[in-house]
Amino acid sequence: MTRARAISISLTTAGVGVLAAVVRVLLRPSAALPRWDLLGCLALTVVGLVGALVCLRGGPFPQAGEAETHKYWWPDRNGAWISAGLCASILPVGLLFYAALSSSPEATRITEAGGDIRAVSVQKVLSSEYVRKKNTHHYTVMARVSVPFDAGTRPVEAEFNSDSRVEHGDKVWALFSPSSAGLGVLVESDREVLEEKMGGPAQWGIQVFVLSMAVFCLLVGILFGGFTKVSRGLRGALTSGRCRSLPVTVGGVDVALYRNPPKEDTPRQVKPRLKLEAYEGQRLEVLLDPVVDPLPLSQEVTGRQAQLYWRAFRPDERPGTRHASAMVVLDGQRCVRGRLGAVGGADLPEGVPVPVSDDLPEGDGLRAIRTLPAWDPKFHTPGLWTLLVGVFALGIVAFGVGRLVALILCAVAFLAPAVARGWVKSRRNRYLQGFLPASDPEISR
């Protein structure tokens, strides 16, 4: 078993544990705490994350200084699926918090004593308050209902919510044990709420929300990174006739500080930069995604002849835009995507118009140069430890704590993936800063 497969299996195991916890909450949200089933699911997630950490102890993988090719532009694809995962993190956190709040010891005792749900009549409405929130509204009702215990029918006062006004003689639902009046009565206007408290599945509205959120996150991953081949990176420019081409020589790869125009007060970002020279002598630059490692890329492209493609600006774009979407193709097979600009803020060359087409002249078989390692302990270890902290926080919630503590722990768990992502980006940014010259480098604008 290779380390790559071991890391993949470990992270898959962690994901399966989270997914299992989500399914368990949907099947039985109101079970009594502690939730040993959820703790078991989260333990599986911990095993997966620890396994990935153990694999990373062996160092970068694959080894640093190497490069491979991929049929997708991997920075966009990775970024899209990471964004989708960050959006989806609300599901396990929100559902475990919901499970902690839904747990009803009273409903558990009634159910264990042979409790049942029956329709009961409202004898008198003691109070009714209309509550309107941003997108919802309901009535908070205090009413006296008639409950048929085995020892005889008894009036019971109960508070519940209702979507409509409740009046004398209306039917509501009560959960009680006919033979044990001392265990109390739970009253609701919706039978589904009581069925959930008895150990039934989550209400249909919650199930629809979870399914909709899962589909939304899946679409985010597919639409913004998904399965689009790297050769289609300039499809919009190609089909509109605004793609230009120019033969260039790759002078090297370095790192530059980049400030996003036209806002000159924005923080400068550290980005790898592909230095190009056109045959007319004009110096160009292609700013790359920060996940691209400049060292292995430099070994692959420096001194090579290449064909540069970019999206020509419309007249209304030129005043505020200095970098254009671009692709550098080497050997007619391998490519790198980024943002093209002229060194010193000059205008881009005119270039040669590329015929209108769905693909570049090299065809549909272009492959992106992917720098390695894909996994590096100095980048990813802090992030995995942060995810472990989030999982442990959810474990404490599943074990059973007060509402306020559960809210704080769920907030920690919800922020953990974003903090982990921030750790990775911060470490990578620090790594790129090591390539900057000691003097203040030229600022790309």
N, C-alpha and C positions, 0 to 999 in steps of 0.2 A: 504494500500500500504506500503510495507516494504521499509526501507531505501535503501536496495540493489537494489530493482526494481526502486526506484526513481532516484538513481544515474545512473543506466543503461539507463533509459528513457532520462535523462538529457543529457548524453553524446551522445546518439543516435540522439537526437534533434540537438545537435551541429554538428554532422557529416552530417546530412541531410541538414543543412543550407549551409555547405561548398560544398556538392555535388550539391545542387541546383544552387549555384553561378557558378560552373564549367559548368553545362549544359547551363545556361543562356549565358555565354560567348561564348560557342560553337555555340549556336543558333543565336546570334547576337553580334559579337565582336566589331563592329564599331559604336555602338549607341552613341549618343551625351552624353557628361558628363554634370551634374552628372548622374550616373547610379542608379536611384532609385530602379530598380529591384535587382541589386546586393547589394545595401544597405539593402534592405529588407531581402535578404538571409543571409547576415552577421549578421543582427539583431537577426535572429533566432539562429544563432550560439552563439551569446552573451547570449541569454536567456538560452540556454542549459548549457553553462559553469557556469553561475551565479547560475543556479539551482543545479549543482553539488557542488559548493562552499557552498551553503546554507545547503545542506545535510551533508557536512563534518563538519559543525559547531557543530553537535551533538557529535563529537568525533569519535574514531576509530570504524570501522564497518567491519565485526562482532567484538565483543569485544576482546580485547587483551588477550593473554594467552590461546586461544583456538586453535584447529587444526581440520581439516577435511581431507577427502581423495578425490582424483581425479584420473580419469582413464588416464590422460595425465601427463607427467612430466611438471608441470606448469611453472617453470622458463624458460625452453627452449621455450615453446609455447608463453609465454608472450613476451619474448625477440624477437622472430621472428616476431610477429605481430607489435611490437613497431618499429622494424627496417623497416618493410614494410611501416608503416605509415610515418616514417621519409623520406623514398624515395618518397612516394606519395605526400608529402607536396609541392614538386616542381610544381605540376600541378595547384592548385588554385593560388599560388603566381605568377607563370609564365603567366597564362592565364589572370589574372587581370592586370598585367603589359602590356601584349599584347593588352588588351582592351583599356588601357589608351593611348597607342601609336597609336592604330588604329583609334581612334575617329577622325573623319574628319568633322569639322563644315562646310567646303565648300561643301563636298558631301551631307551633310544633307540639306543645303539650296537648292542645285540643285534638290535633290529628292523631297523636299516639293514643288518646283515650277514646278513639272511635268517632271522631268528629265528622260532621257532614255539612254540606252547604244546602240551605233551603231558603225559599222565598218567604219573607215575613212582611207583615203589614205595618205601616206607619200609623201609630195611634195619635201622635201629636208632634208637631214641629215646634221645638222649643226656641230655636234661633236659626236664621239663615242669612249668610253674608255672601254677597256677590264679590268675587275676587277676580280682578282683571290684570293680566300681565301683558308683556309685550306682544306675544303671538297666541296666547291661550287665555281662556277664562273658565271659571267654574264656580260652583256654590259650595261653601263650607257650611255643613248642616249639623245641628245638634237636634236629635229627634228621639222620641220614645217609641220603641217598637215592641211588638208582641211576639215572644219567642216560645215555641211549643216544646218545653222540656218533658221528659217522661213523668216527672212528678207533677206536671201541670203547667199550663201556660203562664208565663211571667212577663211583666213589662220591664224592659231594659232600656236605659238611656245610652245612646251611642253617638259618636261624632264620625262623620264621613264626608267625602267629597262627591259631588254630583255635577254632571254636565248641564242639567236642566233643573228648574225649580221643583222642589219636593213639597207635596201637600199631603194632607190627611187622607189615608186610604191607599196611598201609593205603595207599590211593592218594591222592596229592596232585598238584598241578599245578606244572609247571616251565616257565619261559620261558628258552629258550637257543637258541643258533645251533649246529646239529649240526656245521657245518664249522669253527667257531671256538671251541674249548673255552676259549681264553684270555680270552674276554670275560666269563666267569662264568655263573652260573645264578641266577635269581630263582625262589623257591618260595613258593607260597601254597596254602592249603586251598580257596580259592574262585577258580574260573577267571575270574570277572568282574573281580576285582581286577587280574589280569595283563592281561586284555583292555583295561582302562582304561589301564594303564601303556604298552601298545603304541600308544596313540592312539585308543582306542575311547571311547564316551560314558561319562558318569559313572554310577556304580552306581545301581541302581534305587532304593535307599533314599534317596540324595541327591536324585534327581529327584522322588520322592514328597514329600520335605520341602519342596523349593522350590515345588512346585505347591500344597501345602497352605498354606504361608506366604503365597503370592500370593493365594490364595482368601480366606484370613483377613483380609488387609489390605484386599482389595476389599470384604468384608462390613463391616469397620469403617467404611470411607468411606460405604457405602450406608446402614447401619443408624443411624449417629449423625449423619448430615447429609444424605446422599443426595439423594433426590428427593421428600421430603415437602414439600408446598406450605405456604406461610406461614400460610394460613387454618386449617391443622390444628394449630397450635401449642398450642391448649387443648383438643384433642379429648378427652383423658382426663377433664378437668373437665366438659366438655359432656355426654359420654355418662353420667357418673355423677351428673349433676344438681348439681354443686358449683360451677358457673360463675356469677359475679355480674357485674352491669353497673351503670354509673353515668355520666351525662353530666358532662363536665369541660371546663375551659378550660385550654389550654396556656399557662403563664405564661412559659416560656422554657427554655433548655437551658444548663446550666453543668457544672462538674466538682466532684466531692466526694470526700472520703476515706471509704472504706467499710471497716468491720471486720466480718468474718464471725462472727455469733453462732453458738453461745453461748460460744465460746472468745474471751474478751476480750483474751487475750495474743497473738493472731495479728497479723501485720503488716497495716497499713492499706493498702488498694489504691486507686489512683486510677481512678475510673470516671466516664464522662459521666452526667449526671443530667437527666431530663426532669421539670420542675417543673409540677405540676398543681394546680388549685383546683376543688374540688367546689362545687356550687351551695349547699350548706349552709355554705360558708366553710372547710371543712376542707382543709388543705394536704397534698398527697400528693406522692410522688416515685417515679419509675421509673428504676432503675439499669440502664444499658445496657452492652453489651459494649464493652471498650476500643477495638475497631477502629472504632467509630462516631465520626466526626469531629463535635464539637459545633458548629463554626461553620456548615457548610452545613445541618446538621439544624435549627439555630435559625432560619435563614432560611426553612425550609420549614414549620415548625410553630408558631412563636411567635404567640400571640394567636388561634389557631384554636380553634373548637369541635370537640370530639372525643367519642367514646364509649369509655369505659374498660371492659375486661373483665379479670377475674382469677379465679384458683382460690381458692375459700373454704377456710379451714383446717378440718381435723377437730379435735374438742375436744382430742385427745391431742397435736396439733401446736403449739398456741398457746403453751405455755410457752417453747419454745426456738426458735421461728421467727417472724421479724418481717417477712420479705419473701416475697411470693407471686408465682408466675408470672403475667404480665400481658401484655395487648396493648392498645395505644392505636390506635384506628381513626379516621382523618380522612376526611371527604368520602364515607364509605362505601366507599372504594376503597383508600386507602393506609394503611399501618400500621407500627408500631414495636413490637418485643417487648423485654421486660426483666423486672425484678423489682420488684414494687410494695411500697411501704412508706409509712407515715405519718410526716411530718416530726416530729422530736422523740420518736420511739419510741411514739407513741400507737397505739391499736388502729385497724385498718382499718374503714371504714364497712360497714354491713350490705349496702348495695346492693340491686339488684333481681335475683331469681333469673332466669337465662336458661333457657328451655325446653330439655328434653333433646333433643339433636340431634347429628349428626356434624360440623356446621359452625356457624360463627357466623351470626347473622341476616343479615349482609352477603353471605353466600354463599361460593362457592368461588373467586371471582375476586379476592380481596384480593392486593395486591402490597406487598412490603416496600420502605420507603424506604432506598435504598443511598447512603451518602455517598461522594463522590469526593474525591481521586483514588484509583483502585484501585492504581496504582503510583506510588511516591514515592521519589526517590533518597535522601532523608535517612533513610527507613526501610529500604529494600530493598537499597541498594548494599552495605553491610557484610555482609549475609547472603549475597549472591551471591559476593562475594570469598571468604568463608569456605568456600562450596561448592567454589570453584575450588581452594582449598588442599587440600580432601579429595580431589578428582579427581587433582591432582598427586601426592599421597601414594600413591594406587592405581597411578598410572603408574610410580612408582619400584618398587613391588612387582612389577608386570608386567615390568619391565626385568630384574629379578633381583638380589636382595640376600639376606643371611643370614636365617635363621629369626627371630632375635631382632629384627633391624631390620624385617623384614616384619611381625612382630606389632605393633611400636610404630607403624609407618605405618598399618596397618589400624585400629588403635585411634584414630588421628588422623582417618582417613577416616570411621569410624563415628560419632565425636562431632561431625563437621563439620555435619551437618544440624541436630542439636539446638542447637549453638552458634549457627548461623545464625538459627534460630528465636528463640533468646534475644536476639540482637542486635536483631531486628525488634521484639520485645516491649519491650526496654529503651528503644529510641529512641522508640517510641510512648508509653511511659509518661512519658518525659521531656517529650514534646510536650504531653501532657495536664497535666502538672504546671505548665506555663506558664500555664494558665487558673486555677489556684488563686489566691485572694486572698492579699495579703501577710500578713494576720493569720491566725491558726490558724482554719481554716474549721470549720463544724459537721461533726461526725462522724456519718455515718449508721450506725445500729446495727441 
